[in-house]
Amino acid sequence: MSKVSILTAGKVHPRVIERLQPHFDLVRIDRPDPALVTPEIAANVRGATGFNGMPADLMAALPHLEIVANFGVGYDGVNVAHAAANKIIVTNTPDVLNEEVADTTLGLLINTVRLLPRAETWLRDGRWASDGAFMLSPLSLRGRSVGIYGLGRIGIEIARRVAAFNLPVSYHTRTERKDVPYRHYPTLEALAEAVDTLICIVPKTAETHKTINADILRRLGPNGVLINVGRGWTVDEDALADALENKVIAAAGLDVFQDEPNVPQRLIAQENACLLPHVASASVPTRIAMADLTADNLISWFEKGHPITPVPETPFKG
């Protein structure tokens, strides 16, 4: 009996390929482009996987498609509306990266406030020996109040870590959570007004586009720190560059950007910005766990008839 055909579209983690090969016939295209779908691919493919890239026209070119296994917790690059309308299951990789991203978030916050990357460069460049001690960091975590914009799975882990640093935690979500001890603010404006440190961990949706704007940054104040580990989409980067240049806020730490991997030169030029190349979940153990869950969703669907982690827009009703 022939194996089910699975399409791998664009960049795919090698562990996903390793896990899928014994179970499926794998068909590769270099990018998620319907122009690359041959009649043979269209006739045979029943599942697909990739890294946050599955547009509606590609799914439409695969008439027998049953499931899209997305590598990553974010799936804004997958047209879930089309998938839902055509009874195509979409899965992602929640939970397995929560703690890694939360750890990185606290590391980025500390680096931003205490200037640790600059201090290490000072040592490596020989300036400790030649010029003396590195400067005192103008900021400290002590006495800070932290607001978290988004309190989903990762946001909760960030909040727990912040609280362990003996810092008060508040948050903004559309709906107040009853299962947490943190103070809820009904608007992002109210949260920014109440805190001096804002951590952003919301997904890319129409509602979150450039919600961190000049007004929000002004409300954080001159002692304010912005940390973004969600999506670059959420921050108005021009407004942020203005705020950093003009000392409207004190500092920013960013792991995500609007047009990755292209980072605005105005942000790169700011000494009060700590910038990372989207590495929050980028450890070997975590990426292997994400790859395993991606593969396990496909294996479970075709061997057992149900996915493991379907996204809310395409719920599985067994």
C-alpha positions in Angstrom: 0.0 0.0 0.0 1.5 3.4 -1.0 2.3 5.9 1.6 0.4 9.2 2.1 2.1 12.1 0.3 3.1 15.1 2.5 4.3 18.4 1.0 7.2 20.2 2.6 7.0 23.9 1.6 10.0 26.1 1.9 12.4 25.8 4.9 11.7 22.8 7.0 13.6 21.7 10.1 15.7 18.6 9.4 14.2 16.8 12.4 10.8 17.1 10.9 12.0 15.4 7.7 13.8 12.7 9.8 10.6 12.0 11.7 8.3 12.0 8.7 10.3 9.9 6.2 9.5 6.5 7.7 5.8 7.2 7.6 5.2 9.3 4.4 6.2 10.0 0.8 7.7 13.5 1.1 7.4 16.0 -1.7 9.4 19.2 -1.6 8.9 22.6 -3.1 11.4 25.4 -2.4 8.8 28.0 -1.3 5.1 28.0 -0.5 4.1 29.0 -4.1 1.2 27.4 -6.0 3.1 27.8 -9.2 5.4 25.0 -8.0 2.6 22.5 -7.6 2.7 20.0 -10.4 -0.4 18.0 -11.5 1.1 14.9 -9.7 1.6 16.9 -6.5 -2.0 18.2 -6.7 -3.3 14.7 -7.3 -1.5 13.0 -4.3 -0.7 15.4 -1.5 -2.9 15.1 1.6 -0.8 16.8 4.2 1.6 19.7 4.3 4.1 21.3 6.6 6.3 24.4 6.7 7.5 27.3 8.7 4.6 29.8 9.0 3.9 30.0 5.3 0.7 28.4 3.8 -1.3 30.9 1.7 -4.8 30.3 0.5 -3.7 29.9 -3.1 -1.3 27.1 -2.2 -3.9 25.2 -0.2 -6.4 25.7 -3.1 -3.9 24.1 -5.5 -4.0 21.0 -3.3 -7.5 19.7 -3.6 -7.0 16.6 -1.4 -5.3 18.5 1.4 -6.5 17.5 4.9 -4.0 19.0 7.3 -1.3 21.7 7.6 1.2 21.2 10.4 2.8 24.5 11.1 6.3 24.6 12.7 6.0 27.3 15.3 3.4 28.6 17.8 2.7 31.6 15.6 0.7 30.8 12.5 -0.1 34.2 11.1 1.4 33.1 7.8 -1.1 30.3 7.4 -4.5 31.3 5.9 -6.6 29.7 8.6 -9.8 31.3 7.3 -9.4 29.4 4.0 -8.4 26.2 5.9 -11.5 26.4 8.1 -13.8 27.1 5.2 -12.4 24.0 3.4 -12.3 21.7 6.5 -8.5 21.6 6.5 -7.0 21.1 10.0 -4.2 23.5 11.0 -1.8 22.6 13.8 0.9 24.5 15.6 3.5 23.8 18.3 2.3 25.4 21.6 3.7 24.8 25.0 7.0 23.1 24.0 8.6 26.6 23.6 6.9 28.5 26.3 9.6 28.3 28.9 12.5 28.9 26.5 10.8 32.1 25.2 10.1 33.2 28.7 13.7 32.6 29.8 14.9 34.6 26.8 12.5 37.4 27.6 13.9 37.8 31.1 17.5 37.6 29.7 16.6 40.4 27.2 15.1 42.5 29.9 18.2 42.2 32.1 20.5 42.8 29.2 18.6 45.9 28.2 18.4 47.4 31.7 21.9 46.5 32.9 23.8 46.9 29.5 25.4 43.4 29.9 26.2 43.0 26.1 28.0 46.3 26.1 29.8 45.4 29.2 31.1 42.2 27.7 32.2 44.0 24.6 34.1 46.5 26.8 36.0 43.5 28.3 36.6 41.7 25.0 37.9 44.9 23.4 40.5 45.2 26.1 39.0 48.4 27.4 38.7 47.2 31.0 42.5 47.0 31.1 43.1 50.1 29.1 40.3 52.5 30.1 39.2 51.1 33.5 35.8 49.9 34.8 32.8 49.9 32.6 30.2 52.6 33.2 27.5 52.2 35.9 24.2 51.2 34.2 21.8 54.1 34.4 18.9 51.7 35.0 18.2 48.8 37.3 15.4 46.2 37.7 15.0 47.2 41.3 11.9 49.3 41.9 10.4 48.6 38.5 6.8 47.8 37.8 6.1 45.4 34.9 3.2 45.3 32.6 2.6 42.3 30.2 0.7 42.9 27.0 -0.7 39.5 26.3 -1.2 36.8 29.0 -1.4 33.6 27.0 0.7 30.5 27.6 4.0 32.3 27.1 2.8 35.5 28.9 2.0 33.4 32.0 5.5 32.0 32.1 7.0 35.4 31.7 4.8 36.7 34.5 5.9 34.0 36.9 9.5 34.8 36.2 9.0 38.5 36.7 7.2 37.9 40.0 10.2 35.7 41.1 12.3 38.8 40.7 10.1 40.4 43.3 8.6 42.9 40.8 4.9 43.7 40.7 3.1 42.4 37.6 0.1 43.8 35.8 -1.3 42.8 32.4 -3.6 43.8 29.6 -5.8 41.3 27.7 -9.2 41.8 26.1 -10.7 39.6 28.7 -9.6 39.6 32.4 -8.3 36.2 33.6 -9.7 34.9 36.9 -6.9 32.3 37.4 -4.0 34.7 38.0 -3.1 37.0 40.9 -1.9 39.9 38.7 -3.8 43.2 38.2 -5.7 43.5 34.9 -6.0 46.7 33.0 -8.8 46.9 30.4 -6.8 49.0 27.9 -3.2 49.0 26.8 -3.2 52.8 27.5 -4.1 52.3 31.1 -1.4 49.6 31.5 1.3 51.7 30.0 0.3 54.6 32.2 0.6 52.4 35.3 3.9 50.7 34.7 7.4 51.7 33.6 8.3 48.3 31.9 6.2 46.9 29.1 6.7 43.4 27.8 4.9 42.6 24.6 4.0 39.0 23.8 0.8 39.3 21.6 0.4 37.5 18.3 0.2 39.1 14.9 -3.5 39.9 14.3 -5.3 42.8 12.7 -6.1 44.1 16.2 -2.4 44.2 17.3 -1.0 46.1 14.3 1.2 49.0 15.7 -0.7 49.1 18.9 2.6 50.1 20.6 2.7 53.6 19.2 4.0 57.0 20.2 1.2 57.5 22.7 1.9 54.2 24.5 5.6 54.9 24.6 4.9 58.4 26.0 2.8 56.9 28.7 5.7 54.6 29.8 7.6 57.7 30.6 11.3 58.7 30.6 12.2 55.7 32.9 10.3 53.4 30.6 11.6 50.2 29.0 9.9 48.3 26.2 10.6 44.6 25.6 9.1 42.9 22.5 9.2 39.1 22.0 5.9 38.8 20.2 5.8 40.2 16.7 7.5 43.2 15.1 4.1 43.9 13.6 2.9 45.2 17.0 5.4 48.1 17.4 5.5 51.3 15.3 9.3 51.2 14.7 9.5 54.8 13.6 7.7 55.9 16.8 10.0 53.7 18.8 13.2 55.1 17.2 11.8 58.6 17.9 11.2 57.7 21.5 14.7 56.3 22.0 16.4 59.2 20.2 14.5 61.8 22.2 14.6 60.0 25.5 10.9 59.7 25.7 11.6 56.2 27.1 14.9 55.0 28.6 15.5 51.8 26.6 14.1 49.0 24.5 14.9 45.3 24.0 13.7 43.7 20.8 13.8 40.1 19.5 11.4 40.7 16.7 11.0 43.2 13.9 8.5 44.3 11.2 10.6 43.3 8.2 12.9 40.5 9.3 15.8 40.1 8.9 15.9 43.8 7.9 16.3 45.9 11.1 15.9 49.7 10.8 19.2 51.5 10.9 17.7 54.0 13.4 17.2 51.2 15.9 20.7 49.7 15.3 22.2 53.1 15.9 20.6 53.5 19.4 22.9 52.6 22.3 19.8 52.3 24.5 18.4 49.5 22.4 19.3 45.8 22.9 18.6 43.9 19.7 18.4 40.1 19.1 17.9 38.3 15.7 14.6 36.6 16.7 16.2 33.9 18.9 13.7 33.6 21.7 13.0 29.9 21.0 16.3 29.2 19.2 17.9 26.5 21.2 18.6 23.0 19.9 16.5 21.2 22.5 13.5 23.5 22.0 13.6 23.4 18.2 13.8 19.6 18.3 10.7 19.5 20.6 8.9 21.8 18.1 9.9 19.6 15.2 8.7 16.5 17.0 5.3 18.0 17.7 5.0 19.2 14.1 5.7 15.6 12.9 3.6 14.0 15.6 0.5 16.0 14.4 0.8 14.6 10.9 1.5 11.1 12.1 -1.4 11.2 14.6 -3.8 12.5 12.0 -3.1 9.9 9.4 -2.5 6.9 11.8 -5.1 7.7 14.5 -7.6 10.1 12.8 -7.0 13.1 15.1 -4.4 15.9 15.4 -2.6 16.7 18.7 -2.7 20.5 18.7 -5.2 22.0 16.3 -5.5 25.7 16.3 -8.7 27.3 17.6 -9.8 28.4 14.1 -9.8 24.8 12.9 -11.0 22.7 15.9 -11.1 19.0 15.6 -14.4 17.5 16.2 -14.0 13.7 16.6 
